Amino acid sequence: MLCRWIWVLAIGVAGCSESEEELQIVGPDLPEGPGRVYPISAVSFTSIDSVEVSALFGTADAGESLPVVILLHDLGGNKADWLSATDTYVALLERGYAALAIDLRGHGETPLPDDRLTLELIDLERSFLDVHAALIWLQNQSNIDVSRVAVVGSGSGGNVAYVSSGVFPELIKTSVSLSPGLWGSTSLEPLVIGTGLESFGPRSMLFMVGDQDQIQAGDVILSYVDFARNLEARTAEPKDLRVFTDSADHGWALLNNVPEAQDLFFLWLEENL
């Protein structure tokens, strides 16, 4: 993937986006033909700071005590990306996991606090509260094994997965961060990495990134590999960092285009969730 600049002027952050279009909510464009039908429900739940979080919840069957994977999109994305741009959501259902893809605050159908219209850095820093709302909602679902919850994030969603792991280690068993990375547009300092949070201790995380995944900031090259290495160094065992050679794929595109990445992703869930 050729990664382009995305500037969120009110926030002052730099990251990678999959689309040059304005953010929209669209349904997945599914091909016609034979196949299995999975029940996927539109649900919502409220965060502790009164944000109504929109999500898509799916299971493959009516079984009980299902492990569940919470899916977090990239900056500028939305929950439907996990259905329309990658087969990861359906692949999880096929393997017996429940899946909960959420719209982080200021994206998709999840509004910003206080009905604000402009996304700010504080909204990204507090996105882990949306994950917390999802965790609490899952505790009330009779078919979910709440001792087996994973969080998977794509791009900046990988940052949020990392922060959530550090804040809620008793509620999240394991996490996967796909191409994490978010920098201040002027300072180029890493953002959304749990700075200032008390009792912060991320653990049990798989980081995956392409070795060619980077963006240009003036005369400086910002490397997603370096960003992932920094997070991995701060994470307690079990943990792993996998860098895929000759790949510029970003986030969920790694799972689409690098067979080894998809195999490793599901192996990690099998062994750690």
N, C-alpha and C positions, 0 to 999 in steps of 0.2 A: 504494500500500500504506500502511495506517496502521501506523506503526512503534511498537511498544510497548517498554517497558522490559524488559530481562532482567537480573537481578542474579545473579551467580555469587558467592555470599557468601564462599566461601573464597578467591576471587581478588580481589574488590573491583573489578570492571570493569563498564562499561556498554557495551552494544552493541545491535544489532538482531537479532531472531529472527523466523523465518518461522512458527513454530508455538508454541502454548501448551501442547502436550502434553509429557510426559516423553520424553526421547530414547529412541528405539527403532530397531531395525534391521528394516526391512520391504522386501519386494521391490516393484518398480514395478508399478502397477496399469495394465496394458496393455489397450487395447481389442481386441476380436476383429475379424477381417476379413483381407483380403489385404494383403500387404506383404512387404518384404524381411526376411530373418533374418540378423542379424549375430552372429558368434561373440564372446561376451564371457566372459572367464574370471575366476574369483576367484583372486587371487594374493596373496602376502605376501612381505615382505623385512624384514631386520633393520637398524635404525639403528645408528650407532656407539655409542650409549648403551644398546643392547640392548632397544629397543622393537620388537616385532613389528608391522609396519605392514600393515594389510589394504587391499586395493585391487581394483578392477575394471578389467581390461585388455581392450580391444576393437580390432579392425581390420575394415575393410570387405571386404578380400580378402587373398589370400596373397602379395601383392606384396612386394618387397624395398625397402629404403631409404626407408621411410615416415617422414615427419615426424610428431612425436608431441606431444600437448598433455596436460600434467598438470593435473588439475582439483582445486581445493581448496575445500571447503565452508565455510560460515559457522560462527560459534560456535553450538554446540548442534545442528548439522546432521550429516550423514554422507555418505558417497560415493554412496549411492543417490539423493540429491537430484538429481544431475545426470541421472538417468534418469526419476525419477518426477515431479519438479516442473517440469522444463524439458526441451525437446527438444535442448538444446545438445550433449549427448553423441552422440546419433544424427546430428545435423546435421554434426558433425565427421567421423564415419565416412563419411557420404554424400559428403563433399567430399574424401575420400582421406587424411584424417589418422588416425593411431592415437590412441586416447584412454586415459588412465590416471587414473581417479578414485580418490583415496585417502582413508582415514579418518585424520584427524590424531589424534595421541595424546590419549587420554581421550574419544574420540568413536567411535561405531559399534563396530566389532570390533577397534579398536586400543586396547590397554590403556595405562595410565599406567606410568611407570617404577617399578620395585620393587613392582609389584602394589598401588600406592596406589589408593584409591577416590575421593579428592577432588581435583578439578582445581584447580591452583594457577597463579598468574601465570607462574611459571618454565616451566610446561608450554607455555603460549602462546608465550613468548619463544623456546623451543627447538624449536618446531614445524618450523622450517626444516631440522632434522635429519631429519625424516620425508621432506621433499622430497629431501634429499641421498640418502637410502636409495633413493628411487624413481629418481633419476638414475643411481646405480650399478647398480641392477637393469636399467635400460633398456640399459646398455652391453653386457649379456650377451644381448640379444634380437637374433637374426640379421636380423630383418625391419625393424629400426629404424635410421634415419639419426641417429646421436647428435650430429651437428653441427647438427641442426634440431629442437631441443627448446624448447617454449614452456611457460610456467606461467601458469595462469589461476586467479584467486581471487575468490570471492564474499564480500562483507562483510569480516569479520575475516580470512577466507582471502585477501582482497586485500592485507592487511597482510603475511601470510606470503609471498605471491608477491613483494611488494616486497623483503622482507628476503632471500629466497632469491636474487633477482636480484643484490642487492648482495654476497652472500657467495660465490656461485658463477657469476660472469660468464663464466667459461670453459666452463661446462657448459650454461648457459641462453642461448639466442639472443635470445629476446624474451619479454615477459610482458604480461598484461592484468590490471588491478586494477579490479574492479567494486564501487563503493561502499565503499572501505576506510574503517575507522574503529573505534577502540577507545580508551576513556578510563578513567583511574582514577576509581573511584566517589567518592572524597573529594577528591583533588587535581585531578581533571579533566584531568590531563596525558595527552598522547597515549601510547599503549602499543604495543608490538610494531612499532617503527619502526627497529630496528637499532642502538639506543643501546648504546654500549660495545663494539661489534664492531670488530675490527681489519681494516684493508684493505677497508673497506666502500664499495662503489661501484656502486649500482644504475644500470642503463642500459637503453635500448630498452624503454620501457614505455608502454602506453596506459592512461590512467585514465578511467573513465566513471562519472558520478554524476547523479542527478536533483536539480534545484535546490530541490525541496521536501522532500528527504530529510534529516530532522533529528530529534533527540530532546530532550526537556525534562529538565534536571537542576536541580530547584529553580527558581531565578530565571534560570538560564542556559540558553540554547539551544545545543546542540552540533550543528554543521553538518557533514555529510559532505562538502559541497562544500569547505569550508575545510580539512578534513582532507586531501582529495585534492590540493588546491592546495599544501599544505605538502609532501607527498611528491613531487609533480611538480617543485617547485622544487629538490629535492635529487637529482633524477634526471638523468643525462647523456643527450644525444641518441643516437639518435632517441627522441622522446617526444611525447606529445600528451595534453591534458586536454580532455574533452568533457563539458559540462554540459547536460543536457536540460531544456528549459523545461517548466514545469507538470507535472513528474513527481516523484512521491514513491516510485517503484519503487526497490527495494533489491536490489543484487547481481544474481543471475541473472534476477530479475523484469524488469530493464531489457531483457534480450534477449528475454523473452517478450512484452513489452507495448509496446516502443518500436521500430518497424521500423527507424528510422535507426540505432539502437544495434546491432542484429544485423548490419546491412549494414556498419557501420564495424568491428565486431568481426572479421568474416571478411575484410574488406579489409586490416585491419592484419596479420592472419596471412599473407595472401597476399603482402603486400609486405615483411614483415619476418622471416618464417620460411622 
